[in-house]
């Protein structure tokens, strides 16, 4: 048996195992991230209908992403993760996810590891 045949069989076995155990692949997770990014962009867009609804209601709370973005924006030279966490009170995982998404939609810039600046 040639090495390429063995590797093809091994890859097929792994794919079959992932499918049977319902384990998401890296591609599945990447597709989910793309869909989340599109949803966030739709939320941030200003639609005339959404502005009319907000005027008739009581003021709504700011989203977690907008809170983090405003805190980062208050530090024009950039701020670190610890400062953002102290200001928001969010747990590490939630804050990392928010920062990751804000970076993906180009709202913030990573200056270095753990240092962020609003674009």
Rosetta silent file (secondary structure, phi, psi, omega in degrees, C-alpha in Angstrom):
SEQUENCE: XXXXXXXXXXXXXXXXXXXXXXXXXXXXXXXXXXXXXXXXXXXXXXXXXXXXXXXXXXXXXXXXXXXXXXXXXXXXXXXXXXXXXXXXXXXXXXXXXXXXXXXXXXXXXXXXXXXXXXX
SCORE:     score description
SCORE:     0.000 S_00000001
   1 L     0.000  135.856 -179.694    0.000    0.000    0.000 S_00000001
   2 L   -79.881  154.094  179.513    1.307    3.460   -0.925 S_00000001
   3 H   -59.712  -33.910 -179.053    1.584    6.226    1.710 S_00000001
   4 H   -67.579  -36.047  178.400   -0.978    8.370   -0.161 S_00000001
   5 H   -65.861  -41.785 -179.957   -3.582    5.592    0.015 S_00000001
   6 H   -63.870  -43.947 -178.824   -3.004    5.223    3.745 S_00000001
   7 H   -67.143  -36.312  177.276   -3.283    8.973    4.350 S_00000001
   8 H   -64.949  -42.750  178.502   -6.490    9.172    2.280 S_00000001
   9 H   -64.533  -40.007  179.810   -8.000    6.315    4.268 S_00000001
  10 H   -64.569  -43.767  178.402   -6.941    7.939    7.533 S_00000001
  11 H   -62.640  -42.213  178.288   -8.452   11.294    6.508 S_00000001
  12 H   -63.948  -38.333  178.737  -11.695    9.596    5.495 S_00000001
  13 H   -64.141  -44.205  179.777  -11.779    7.748    8.805 S_00000001
  14 H   -63.566  -44.865  178.955  -11.307   10.992   10.764 S_00000001
  15 H   -60.931  -42.724  179.274  -13.997   12.787    8.735 S_00000001
  16 H   -64.015  -41.834 -179.683  -16.409    9.897    9.271 S_00000001
  17 H   -64.714  -45.310  177.647  -15.665    9.862   13.009 S_00000001
  18 H   -60.566  -40.941 -179.642  -16.199   13.629   13.344 S_00000001
  19 H   -66.656  -44.845 -178.445  -19.453   13.364   11.422 S_00000001
  20 H   -66.913  -36.037 -179.626  -20.796   10.447   13.479 S_00000001
  21 L   -87.105    0.867  178.987  -19.886   12.070   16.795 S_00000001
  22 L    56.151   46.600  178.138  -21.336   15.390   15.587 S_00000001
  23 L   -99.828  125.910 -178.943  -18.083   17.265   16.318 S_00000001
  24 L   -68.637  144.741  177.336  -17.733   20.546   14.422 S_00000001
  25 L   -89.898  173.497  178.269  -14.764   20.934   12.129 S_00000001
  26 H   -61.772  -36.339  178.124  -12.543   23.978   11.817 S_00000001
  27 H   -65.288  -40.854  178.307  -14.499   24.945    8.691 S_00000001
  28 H   -60.490  -43.983 -179.083  -17.803   24.729   10.602 S_00000001
  29 H   -67.541  -39.751  177.880  -16.471   27.038   13.303 S_00000001
  30 H   -63.268  -39.951  177.692  -15.091   29.477   10.718 S_00000001
  31 H   -64.643  -38.475  177.227  -18.498   29.564    9.005 S_00000001
  32 H   -63.812  -40.930  177.749  -20.164   30.294   12.344 S_00000001
  33 H   -62.319  -41.213  178.511  -17.739   33.177   12.958 S_00000001
  34 H   -62.521  -42.689  179.788  -18.544   34.609    9.513 S_00000001
  35 H   -65.583  -39.151  176.913  -22.260   34.383   10.227 S_00000001
  36 H   -63.749  -41.209  178.684  -21.797   36.084   13.621 S_00000001
  37 H   -61.812  -43.198  178.724  -19.809   38.871   11.994 S_00000001
  38 H   -63.090  -41.120  178.478  -22.561   39.429    9.417 S_00000001
  39 H   -63.675  -42.271  178.424  -25.186   39.524   12.168 S_00000001
  40 H   -64.283  -39.022  178.236  -23.181   42.057   14.170 S_00000001
  41 H   -64.770  -38.267  177.153  -22.745   44.239   11.108 S_00000001
  42 H   -65.390  -37.855  179.510  -26.493   44.158   10.519 S_00000001
  43 H   -65.741  -40.730 -176.438  -27.113   45.133   14.134 S_00000001
  44 H   -76.037  -16.521  179.583  -24.700   48.081   13.944 S_00000001
  45 L   -68.724  144.498  179.058  -26.206   49.451   10.754 S_00000001
  46 L   -92.533  109.696  176.457  -28.520   52.385   11.279 S_00000001
  47 L  -101.539  140.188  179.152  -31.913   51.598    9.833 S_00000001
  48 H   -58.472  -35.539 -179.554  -34.607   54.287    9.785 S_00000001
  49 H   -66.088  -40.174 -178.699  -37.123   51.811   11.202 S_00000001
  50 H   -69.181  -31.953  177.546  -34.963   50.947   14.177 S_00000001
  51 H   -67.596  -38.775  179.176  -34.463   54.654   14.987 S_00000001
  52 H   -66.023  -40.113  179.638  -38.226   55.236   15.047 S_00000001
  53 H   -63.500  -42.523 -177.834  -38.774   52.307   17.391 S_00000001
  54 H   -66.591  -30.043 -179.853  -36.105   53.531   19.810 S_00000001
  55 H   -68.713  -36.374 -176.884  -37.655   57.004   20.017 S_00000001
  56 H   -79.996  -21.114 -178.951  -40.999   55.663   21.185 S_00000001
  57 L   -91.579  173.066  169.892  -39.478   53.321   23.779 S_00000001
  58 L   -74.194  157.114 -178.542  -37.561   53.969   26.905 S_00000001
  59 L   -58.072  136.413 -179.893  -33.803   54.113   26.361 S_00000001
  60 L   -91.008  159.946  177.302  -32.306   50.667   25.833 S_00000001
  61 L   -71.192  151.892  175.572  -29.146   49.369   27.422 S_00000001
  62 L   -74.407  147.662  177.241  -25.929   49.525   25.455 S_00000001
  63 L   -71.242  160.389  179.495  -24.657   46.250   24.067 S_00000001
  64 H   -60.677  -39.351  179.452  -21.606   44.650   25.633 S_00000001
  65 H   -63.932  -41.292 -178.979  -19.629   45.305   22.444 S_00000001
  66 H   -70.056  -31.494  175.952  -20.500   48.998   22.432 S_00000001
  67 H   -63.984  -47.988  179.993  -19.521   49.298   26.110 S_00000001
  68 H   -63.777  -41.867 -179.832  -16.105   47.752   25.422 S_00000001
  69 H   -62.859  -39.648  179.359  -15.681   49.873   22.291 S_00000001
  70 H   -68.432  -36.012  177.698  -16.429   53.080   24.206 S_00000001
  71 H   -65.883  -43.593  177.818  -13.930   52.158   26.950 S_00000001
  72 H   -64.424  -37.541  179.456  -11.233   51.461   24.357 S_00000001
  73 H   -66.514  -24.708  178.565  -12.183   54.734   22.632 S_00000001
  74 L   -72.534  -11.273  179.381  -11.613   56.649   25.887 S_00000001
  75 L  -118.377   88.019 -175.036   -7.910   55.734   25.650 S_00000001
  76 L   -62.688  -25.275  179.112   -6.633   57.147   22.327 S_00000001
  77 L   -84.754   -8.304 -179.658   -3.120   55.760   22.901 S_00000001
  78 L   110.397  154.599 -179.659   -4.534   52.280   23.545 S_00000001
  79 E  -138.865  161.635 -176.601   -5.505   50.332   26.641 S_00000001
  80 E  -100.163  168.529 -177.507   -4.837   46.902   28.062 S_00000001
  81 H   -59.128  -41.064 -177.295   -7.077   43.944   28.807 S_00000001
  82 H   -62.635  -40.891  178.784   -6.849   44.432   32.570 S_00000001
  83 H   -65.792  -43.224  179.287   -8.138   48.007   32.358 S_00000001
  84 H   -63.486  -43.106 -179.906  -11.041   47.002   30.119 S_00000001
  85 H   -62.863  -42.271  179.879  -11.943   44.138   32.457 S_00000001
  86 H   -65.071  -37.272 -177.566  -11.875   46.413   35.508 S_00000001
  87 H   -74.654  -34.385 -176.174  -14.075   49.009   33.801 S_00000001
  88 H   -93.212  -36.481 -174.923  -16.682   46.548   32.482 S_00000001
  89 L    81.696    6.774  178.787  -16.714   43.822   35.096 S_00000001
  90 L   -73.219  152.060  176.370  -17.109   41.218   32.345 S_00000001
  91 L   -75.329  165.796 -173.716  -15.512   37.806   32.821 S_00000001
  92 H   -56.820  -47.836 -174.752  -12.413   36.869   30.797 S_00000001
  93 H   -63.138  -46.125 -179.779  -14.143   34.661   28.225 S_00000001
  94 H   -61.618  -43.991 -178.636  -16.885   37.174   27.422 S_00000001
  95 H   -66.273  -40.839  178.133  -14.382   40.001   27.121 S_00000001
  96 H   -63.109  -41.656  178.795  -12.031   37.993   24.887 S_00000001
  97 H   -63.802  -41.923  179.304  -14.919   37.093   22.559 S_00000001
  98 H   -63.712  -46.126  179.887  -16.034   40.717   22.336 S_00000001
  99 H   -63.202  -40.214  178.373  -12.490   41.921   21.613 S_00000001
 100 H   -59.956  -46.811 -178.141  -12.043   39.175   19.005 S_00000001
 101 H   -67.518  -40.727  178.376  -15.243   40.194   17.206 S_00000001
 102 H   -63.366  -35.306  176.457  -14.456   43.915   17.357 S_00000001
 103 H   -68.152  -40.508 -179.197  -11.045   43.162   15.851 S_00000001
 104 H   -65.353  -36.942 -179.718  -12.623   41.040   13.105 S_00000001
 105 L   -91.597   12.442  173.144  -15.051   43.792   12.076 S_00000001
 106 L    61.970   38.097  173.904  -12.191   46.342   12.155 S_00000001
 107 L   -92.203  -27.563  177.393  -13.568   48.493   14.983 S_00000001
 108 E  -129.894  166.813  179.330  -10.391   48.118   17.054 S_00000001
 109 E  -127.393  138.075  175.764   -6.729   47.449   16.350 S_00000001
 110 E   -87.668  112.873  179.118   -4.383   45.203   18.308 S_00000001
 111 E   -76.307  -42.260  174.472   -1.258   47.231   18.998 S_00000001
 112 E  -158.936 -175.063 -176.898    0.434   44.313   20.734 S_00000001
 113 L   -63.049  116.169  177.774   -0.611   41.352   22.838 S_00000001
 114 L    83.338    3.886  179.360   -3.307   42.587   25.204 S_00000001
 115 E  -117.832  125.670 -174.137   -3.154   46.229   24.042 S_00000001
 116 E  -129.427  149.695 -178.395   -6.063   47.572   21.976 S_00000001
 117 E  -140.086  140.322  178.024   -6.893   50.856   20.282 S_00000001
 118 E   -73.848  138.760  179.531  -10.069   52.105   18.609 S_00000001
 119 L   -87.952    0.000    0.000   -9.782   52.656   14.864 S_00000001
